[in-house]
Amino acid sequence: MLEAVEDDGEPFEEKMKRLAMTLREQQAEAAKLDTAIADNLKELGFYR
């Protein structure tokens, strides 16, 4: 069953654009962190 969601007043198109931009930023940050983790593991000899 779906719950009712309050209208936050932000137009749908604007909200989706904002959320999509946030997702892209978070994905870019995640890629940087993945690389840093892999580099650290390589340094420690646990990753090839």
mmJSON file of the N, C-alpha and C atoms, coordinates in Angstrom:
{"data_MODEL":{"atom_site":{
"group_PDB":["ATOM","ATOM","ATOM","ATOM","ATOM","ATOM","ATOM","ATOM","ATOM","ATOM","ATOM","ATOM","ATOM","ATOM","ATOM","ATOM","ATOM","ATOM","ATOM","ATOM","ATOM","ATOM","ATOM","ATOM","ATOM","ATOM","ATOM","ATOM","ATOM","ATOM","ATOM","ATOM","ATOM","ATOM","ATOM","ATOM","ATOM","ATOM","ATOM","ATOM","ATOM","ATOM","ATOM","ATOM","ATOM","ATOM","ATOM","ATOM","ATOM","ATOM","ATOM","ATOM","ATOM","ATOM","ATOM","ATOM","ATOM","ATOM","ATOM","ATOM","ATOM","ATOM","ATOM","ATOM","ATOM","ATOM","ATOM","ATOM","ATOM","ATOM","ATOM","ATOM","ATOM","ATOM","ATOM","ATOM","ATOM","ATOM","ATOM","ATOM","ATOM","ATOM","ATOM","ATOM","ATOM","ATOM","ATOM","ATOM","ATOM","ATOM","ATOM","ATOM","ATOM","ATOM","ATOM","ATOM","ATOM","ATOM","ATOM","ATOM","ATOM","ATOM","ATOM","ATOM","ATOM","ATOM","ATOM","ATOM","ATOM","ATOM","ATOM","ATOM","ATOM","ATOM","ATOM","ATOM","ATOM","ATOM","ATOM","ATOM","ATOM","ATOM","ATOM","ATOM","ATOM","ATOM","ATOM","ATOM","ATOM","ATOM","ATOM","ATOM","ATOM","ATOM","ATOM","ATOM","ATOM","ATOM","ATOM","ATOM","ATOM","ATOM","ATOM","ATOM"],
"id":[1,2,3,4,5,6,7,8,9,10,11,12,13,14,15,16,17,18,19,20,21,22,23,24,25,26,27,28,29,30,31,32,33,34,35,36,37,38,39,40,41,42,43,44,45,46,47,48,49,50,51,52,53,54,55,56,57,58,59,60,61,62,63,64,65,66,67,68,69,70,71,72,73,74,75,76,77,78,79,80,81,82,83,84,85,86,87,88,89,90,91,92,93,94,95,96,97,98,99,100,101,102,103,104,105,106,107,108,109,110,111,112,113,114,115,116,117,118,119,120,121,122,123,124,125,126,127,128,129,130,131,132,133,134,135,136,137,138,139,140,141,142,143,144],
"type_symbol":["N","C","C","N","C","C","N","C","C","N","C","C","N","C","C","N","C","C","N","C","C","N","C","C","N","C","C","N","C","C","N","C","C","N","C","C","N","C","C","N","C","C","N","C","C","N","C","C","N","C","C","N","C","C","N","C","C","N","C","C","N","C","C","N","C","C","N","C","C","N","C","C","N","C","C","N","C","C","N","C","C","N","C","C","N","C","C","N","C","C","N","C","C","N","C","C","N","C","C","N","C","C","N","C","C","N","C","C","N","C","C","N","C","C","N","C","C","N","C","C","N","C","C","N","C","C","N","C","C","N","C","C","N","C","C","N","C","C","N","C","C","N","C","C"],
"label_atom_id":["N","CA","C","N","CA","C","N","CA","C","N","CA","C","N","CA","C","N","CA","C","N","CA","C","N","CA","C","N","CA","C","N","CA","C","N","CA","C","N","CA","C","N","CA","C","N","CA","C","N","CA","C","N","CA","C","N","CA","C","N","CA","C","N","CA","C","N","CA","C","N","CA","C","N","CA","C","N","CA","C","N","CA","C","N","CA","C","N","CA","C","N","CA","C","N","CA","C","N","CA","C","N","CA","C","N","CA","C","N","CA","C","N","CA","C","N","CA","C","N","CA","C","N","CA","C","N","CA","C","N","CA","C","N","CA","C","N","CA","C","N","CA","C","N","CA","C","N","CA","C","N","CA","C","N","CA","C","N","CA","C","N","CA","C","N","CA","C"],
"label_alt_id":[null,null,null,null,null,null,null,null,null,null,null,null,null,null,null,null,null,null,null,null,null,null,null,null,null,null,null,null,null,null,null,null,null,null,null,null,null,null,null,null,null,null,null,null,null,null,null,null,null,null,null,null,null,null,null,null,null,null,null,null,null,null,null,null,null,null,null,null,null,null,null,null,null,null,null,null,null,null,null,null,null,null,null,null,null,null,null,null,null,null,null,null,null,null,null,null,null,null,null,null,null,null,null,null,null,null,null,null,null,null,null,null,null,null,null,null,null,null,null,null,null,null,null,null,null,null,null,null,null,null,null,null,null,null,null,null,null,null,null,null,null,null,null,null],
"label_comp_id":["MET","MET","MET","LEU","LEU","LEU","GLU","GLU","GLU","ALA","ALA","ALA","VAL","VAL","VAL","GLU","GLU","GLU","ASP","ASP","ASP","ASP","ASP","ASP","GLY","GLY","GLY","GLU","GLU","GLU","PRO","PRO","PRO","PHE","PHE","PHE","GLU","GLU","GLU","GLU","GLU","GLU","LYS","LYS","LYS","MET","MET","MET","LYS","LYS","LYS","ARG","ARG","ARG","LEU","LEU","LEU","ALA","ALA","ALA","MET","MET","MET","THR","THR","THR","LEU","LEU","LEU","ARG","ARG","ARG","GLU","GLU","GLU","GLN","GLN","GLN","GLN","GLN","GLN","ALA","ALA","ALA","GLU","GLU","GLU","ALA","ALA","ALA","ALA","ALA","ALA","LYS","LYS","LYS","LEU","LEU","LEU","ASP","ASP","ASP","THR","THR","THR","ALA","ALA","ALA","ILE","ILE","ILE","ALA","ALA","ALA","ASP","ASP","ASP","ASN","ASN","ASN","LEU","LEU","LEU","LYS","LYS","LYS","GLU","GLU","GLU","LEU","LEU","LEU","GLY","GLY","GLY","PHE","PHE","PHE","TYR","TYR","TYR","ARG","ARG","ARG"],
"label_asym_id":["A","A","A","A","A","A","A","A","A","A","A","A","A","A","A","A","A","A","A","A","A","A","A","A","A","A","A","A","A","A","A","A","A","A","A","A","A","A","A","A","A","A","A","A","A","A","A","A","A","A","A","A","A","A","A","A","A","A","A","A","A","A","A","A","A","A","A","A","A","A","A","A","A","A","A","A","A","A","A","A","A","A","A","A","A","A","A","A","A","A","A","A","A","A","A","A","A","A","A","A","A","A","A","A","A","A","A","A","A","A","A","A","A","A","A","A","A","A","A","A","A","A","A","A","A","A","A","A","A","A","A","A","A","A","A","A","A","A","A","A","A","A","A","A"],
"label_entity_id":["1","1","1","1","1","1","1","1","1","1","1","1","1","1","1","1","1","1","1","1","1","1","1","1","1","1","1","1","1","1","1","1","1","1","1","1","1","1","1","1","1","1","1","1","1","1","1","1","1","1","1","1","1","1","1","1","1","1","1","1","1","1","1","1","1","1","1","1","1","1","1","1","1","1","1","1","1","1","1","1","1","1","1","1","1","1","1","1","1","1","1","1","1","1","1","1","1","1","1","1","1","1","1","1","1","1","1","1","1","1","1","1","1","1","1","1","1","1","1","1","1","1","1","1","1","1","1","1","1","1","1","1","1","1","1","1","1","1","1","1","1","1","1","1"],
"label_seq_id":[1,1,1,2,2,2,3,3,3,4,4,4,5,5,5,6,6,6,7,7,7,8,8,8,9,9,9,10,10,10,11,11,11,12,12,12,13,13,13,14,14,14,15,15,15,16,16,16,17,17,17,18,18,18,19,19,19,20,20,20,21,21,21,22,22,22,23,23,23,24,24,24,25,25,25,26,26,26,27,27,27,28,28,28,29,29,29,30,30,30,31,31,31,32,32,32,33,33,33,34,34,34,35,35,35,36,36,36,37,37,37,38,38,38,39,39,39,40,40,40,41,41,41,42,42,42,43,43,43,44,44,44,45,45,45,46,46,46,47,47,47,48,48,48],
"pdbx_PDB_ins_code":[null,null,null,null,null,null,null,null,null,null,null,null,null,null,null,null,null,null,null,null,null,null,null,null,null,null,null,null,null,null,null,null,null,null,null,null,null,null,null,null,null,null,null,null,null,null,null,null,null,null,null,null,null,null,null,null,null,null,null,null,null,null,null,null,null,null,null,null,null,null,null,null,null,null,null,null,null,null,null,null,null,null,null,null,null,null,null,null,null,null,null,null,null,null,null,null,null,null,null,null,null,null,null,null,null,null,null,null,null,null,null,null,null,null,null,null,null,null,null,null,null,null,null,null,null,null,null,null,null,null,null,null,null,null,null,null,null,null,null,null,null,null,null,null],
"Cartn_x":[0.841,0.0,0.89,0.533,1.297,0.81,1.764,1.406,1.276,0.431,0.297,1.565,2.01,3.209,2.796,3.29,2.951,3.613,2.93,3.483,4.431,5.687,6.675,6.737,5.895,5.833,6.862,7.818,8.832,8.273,8.287,7.77,8.531,7.795,8.356,9.59,9.523,10.65,11.899,11.734,12.87,13.444,12.558,12.994,13.789,13.288,13.982,15.341,15.429,16.713,17.698,17.212,18.06,18.527,17.61,17.96,18.914,18.707,19.601,21.008,21.108,22.414,23.094,22.343,22.892,23.397,22.638,23.054,24.366,24.476,25.713,26.902,26.695,27.773,28.182,27.208,27.502,28.185,27.798,28.444,29.898,30.164,31.536,32.375,31.82,32.534,32.779,31.803,31.959,33.087,33.186,34.258,35.624,35.734,36.999,37.347,36.357,36.596,36.976,36.323,36.674,38.129,38.569,39.953,40.908,40.579,41.436,41.527,40.412,40.414,41.262,41.085,41.871,43.356,43.711,45.121,45.698,44.925,45.387,45.563,44.624,44.733,45.93,46.183,47.359,48.634,48.687,49.859,50.106,49.04,49.145,49.32,49.248,49.453,48.225,47.059,45.825,44.963,45.454,44.652,45.581,45.165,46.017,45.588],
"Cartn_y":[-1.179,0.0,1.247,2.216,3.456,4.446,5.18,6.226,7.548,8.396,9.728,10.519,11.271,12.086,13.544,14.322,15.743,16.448,17.416,18.24,19.241,19.225,20.132,21.461,21.625,22.888,23.018,22.099,22.163,21.499,22.215,21.621,20.338,19.363,18.049,18.137,18.895,18.997,19.534,20.556,21.139,20.141,19.459,18.485,17.357,16.85,15.763,16.213,17.431,17.958,18.066,18.577,18.726,17.365,16.419,15.084,14.374,14.539,13.923,14.52,15.827,16.467,15.965,15.842,15.324,13.898,13.088,11.713,11.685,12.504,12.546,12.966,13.948,14.398,13.276,12.572,11.48,10.32,10.051,8.983,9.338,10.596,11.036,10.905,11.307,11.182,9.717,8.866,7.436,6.85,7.269,6.779,7.19,8.427,8.893,8.065,7.812,7.037,5.599,5.01,3.647,3.576,4.573,4.619,4.761,5.637,5.833,4.558,3.874,2.619,1.575,1.433,0.459,0.787,2.054,2.464,2.104,2.354,2.029,0.52,-0.244,-1.704,-2.226,-1.628,-2.018,-1.755,-0.575,-0.213,-1.22,-1.752,-2.713,-4.139,-4.327,-5.638,-6.517,-5.941,-6.735,-6.562,-5.889,-5.619,-5.565,-6.139,-6.139,-5.124],
"Cartn_z":[0.0,0.0,0.0,-0.799,-0.888,0.152,0.698,1.65,0.918,1.415,0.84,1.129,0.138,0.298,0.23,1.181,1.197,0.03,-0.539,-1.601,-0.968,-1.419,-0.843,-1.575,-2.593,-3.312,-4.419,-4.508,-5.551,-6.815,-7.93,-9.171,-9.528,-10.054,-10.346,-11.234,-12.328,-13.261,-12.565,-11.753,-11.028,-10.026,-9.333,-8.339,-8.993,-10.124,-10.816,-11.341,-11.871,-12.339,-11.169,-10.035,-8.855,-8.347,-8.274,-7.784,-8.74,-10.045,-11.033,-10.91,-10.706,-10.546,-9.272,-8.21,-6.958,-7.148,-7.862,-8.127,-8.91,-9.958,-10.752,-9.891,-9.017,-8.123,-7.173,-6.633,-5.704,-6.415,-7.654,-8.416,-8.718,-9.035,-9.289,-8.025,-6.891,-5.617,-5.277,-5.531,-5.263,-6.107,-7.362,-8.235,-7.686,-7.201,-6.607,-5.374,-4.549,-3.331,-3.656,-4.664,-5.086,-5.525,-6.28,-6.739,-5.56,-4.629,-3.459,-2.625,-2.448,-1.686,-2.394,-3.704,-4.466,-4.379,-4.49,-4.388,-3.02,-1.981,-0.624,-0.444,-0.965,-0.856,-1.649,-2.824,-3.607,-2.828,-2.198,-1.39,-0.275,0.263,1.354,0.844,-0.466,-1.054,-1.07,-0.953,-0.92,-2.166,-3.161,-4.354,-5.54,-6.635,-7.842,-8.826],
"occupancy":[1.0,1.0,1.0,1.0,1.0,1.0,1.0,1.0,1.0,1.0,1.0,1.0,1.0,1.0,1.0,1.0,1.0,1.0,1.0,1.0,1.0,1.0,1.0,1.0,1.0,1.0,1.0,1.0,1.0,1.0,1.0,1.0,1.0,1.0,1.0,1.0,1.0,1.0,1.0,1.0,1.0,1.0,1.0,1.0,1.0,1.0,1.0,1.0,1.0,1.0,1.0,1.0,1.0,1.0,1.0,1.0,1.0,1.0,1.0,1.0,1.0,1.0,1.0,1.0,1.0,1.0,1.0,1.0,1.0,1.0,1.0,1.0,1.0,1.0,1.0,1.0,1.0,1.0,1.0,1.0,1.0,1.0,1.0,1.0,1.0,1.0,1.0,1.0,1.0,1.0,1.0,1.0,1.0,1.0,1.0,1.0,1.0,1.0,1.0,1.0,1.0,1.0,1.0,1.0,1.0,1.0,1.0,1.0,1.0,1.0,1.0,1.0,1.0,1.0,1.0,1.0,1.0,1.0,1.0,1.0,1.0,1.0,1.0,1.0,1.0,1.0,1.0,1.0,1.0,1.0,1.0,1.0,1.0,1.0,1.0,1.0,1.0,1.0,1.0,1.0,1.0,1.0,1.0,1.0],
"B_iso_or_equiv":[0.0,0.0,0.0,0.0,0.0,0.0,0.0,0.0,0.0,0.0,0.0,0.0,0.0,0.0,0.0,0.0,0.0,0.0,0.0,0.0,0.0,0.0,0.0,0.0,0.0,0.0,0.0,0.0,0.0,0.0,0.0,0.0,0.0,0.0,0.0,0.0,0.0,0.0,0.0,0.0,0.0,0.0,0.0,0.0,0.0,0.0,0.0,0.0,0.0,0.0,0.0,0.0,0.0,0.0,0.0,0.0,0.0,0.0,0.0,0.0,0.0,0.0,0.0,0.0,0.0,0.0,0.0,0.0,0.0,0.0,0.0,0.0,0.0,0.0,0.0,0.0,0.0,0.0,0.0,0.0,0.0,0.0,0.0,0.0,0.0,0.0,0.0,0.0,0.0,0.0,0.0,0.0,0.0,0.0,0.0,0.0,0.0,0.0,0.0,0.0,0.0,0.0,0.0,0.0,0.0,0.0,0.0,0.0,0.0,0.0,0.0,0.0,0.0,0.0,0.0,0.0,0.0,0.0,0.0,0.0,0.0,0.0,0.0,0.0,0.0,0.0,0.0,0.0,0.0,0.0,0.0,0.0,0.0,0.0,0.0,0.0,0.0,0.0,0.0,0.0,0.0,0.0,0.0,0.0],
"pdbx_formal_charge":[null,null,null,null,null,null,null,null,null,null,null,null,null,null,null,null,null,null,null,null,null,null,null,null,null,null,null,null,null,null,null,null,null,null,null,null,null,null,null,null,null,null,null,null,null,null,null,null,null,null,null,null,null,null,null,null,null,null,null,null,null,null,null,null,null,null,null,null,null,null,null,null,null,null,null,null,null,null,null,null,null,null,null,null,null,null,null,null,null,null,null,null,null,null,null,null,null,null,null,null,null,null,null,null,null,null,null,null,null,null,null,null,null,null,null,null,null,null,null,null,null,null,null,null,null,null,null,null,null,null,null,null,null,null,null,null,null,null,null,null,null,null,null,null],
"auth_seq_id":[1,1,1,2,2,2,3,3,3,4,4,4,5,5,5,6,6,6,7,7,7,8,8,8,9,9,9,10,10,10,11,11,11,12,12,12,13,13,13,14,14,14,15,15,15,16,16,16,17,17,17,18,18,18,19,19,19,20,20,20,21,21,21,22,22,22,23,23,23,24,24,24,25,25,25,26,26,26,27,27,27,28,28,28,29,29,29,30,30,30,31,31,31,32,32,32,33,33,33,34,34,34,35,35,35,36,36,36,37,37,37,38,38,38,39,39,39,40,40,40,41,41,41,42,42,42,43,43,43,44,44,44,45,45,45,46,46,46,47,47,47,48,48,48],
"auth_comp_id":["MET","MET","MET","LEU","LEU","LEU","GLU","GLU","GLU","ALA","ALA","ALA","VAL","VAL","VAL","GLU","GLU","GLU","ASP","ASP","ASP","ASP","ASP","ASP","GLY","GLY","GLY","GLU","GLU","GLU","PRO","PRO","PRO","PHE","PHE","PHE","GLU","GLU","GLU","GLU","GLU","GLU","LYS","LYS","LYS","MET","MET","MET","LYS","LYS","LYS","ARG","ARG","ARG","LEU","LEU","LEU","ALA","ALA","ALA","MET","MET","MET","THR","THR","THR","LEU","LEU","LEU","ARG","ARG","ARG","GLU","GLU","GLU","GLN","GLN","GLN","GLN","GLN","GLN","ALA","ALA","ALA","GLU","GLU","GLU","ALA","ALA","ALA","ALA","ALA","ALA","LYS","LYS","LYS","LEU","LEU","LEU","ASP","ASP","ASP","THR","THR","THR","ALA","ALA","ALA","ILE","ILE","ILE","ALA","ALA","ALA","ASP","ASP","ASP","ASN","ASN","ASN","LEU","LEU","LEU","LYS","LYS","LYS","GLU","GLU","GLU","LEU","LEU","LEU","GLY","GLY","GLY","PHE","PHE","PHE","TYR","TYR","TYR","ARG","ARG","ARG"],
"auth_asym_id":["A","A","A","A","A","A","A","A","A","A","A","A","A","A","A","A","A","A","A","A","A","A","A","A","A","A","A","A","A","A","A","A","A","A","A","A","A","A","A","A","A","A","A","A","A","A","A","A","A","A","A","A","A","A","A","A","A","A","A","A","A","A","A","A","A","A","A","A","A","A","A","A","A","A","A","A","A","A","A","A","A","A","A","A","A","A","A","A","A","A","A","A","A","A","A","A","A","A","A","A","A","A","A","A","A","A","A","A","A","A","A","A","A","A","A","A","A","A","A","A","A","A","A","A","A","A","A","A","A","A","A","A","A","A","A","A","A","A","A","A","A","A","A","A"],
"auth_atom_id":["N","CA","C","N","CA","C","N","CA","C","N","CA","C","N","CA","C","N","CA","C","N","CA","C","N","CA","C","N","CA","C","N","CA","C","N","CA","C","N","CA","C","N","CA","C","N","CA","C","N","CA","C","N","CA","C","N","CA","C","N","CA","C","N","CA","C","N","CA","C","N","CA","C","N","CA","C","N","CA","C","N","CA","C","N","CA","C","N","CA","C","N","CA","C","N","CA","C","N","CA","C","N","CA","C","N","CA","C","N","CA","C","N","CA","C","N","CA","C","N","CA","C","N","CA","C","N","CA","C","N","CA","C","N","CA","C","N","CA","C","N","CA","C","N","CA","C","N","CA","C","N","CA","C","N","CA","C","N","CA","C","N","CA","C","N","CA","C"],
"pdbx_PDB_model_num":[1,1,1,1,1,1,1,1,1,1,1,1,1,1,1,1,1,1,1,1,1,1,1,1,1,1,1,1,1,1,1,1,1,1,1,1,1,1,1,1,1,1,1,1,1,1,1,1,1,1,1,1,1,1,1,1,1,1,1,1,1,1,1,1,1,1,1,1,1,1,1,1,1,1,1,1,1,1,1,1,1,1,1,1,1,1,1,1,1,1,1,1,1,1,1,1,1,1,1,1,1,1,1,1,1,1,1,1,1,1,1,1,1,1,1,1,1,1,1,1,1,1,1,1,1,1,1,1,1,1,1,1,1,1,1,1,1,1,1,1,1,1,1,1]
}}}
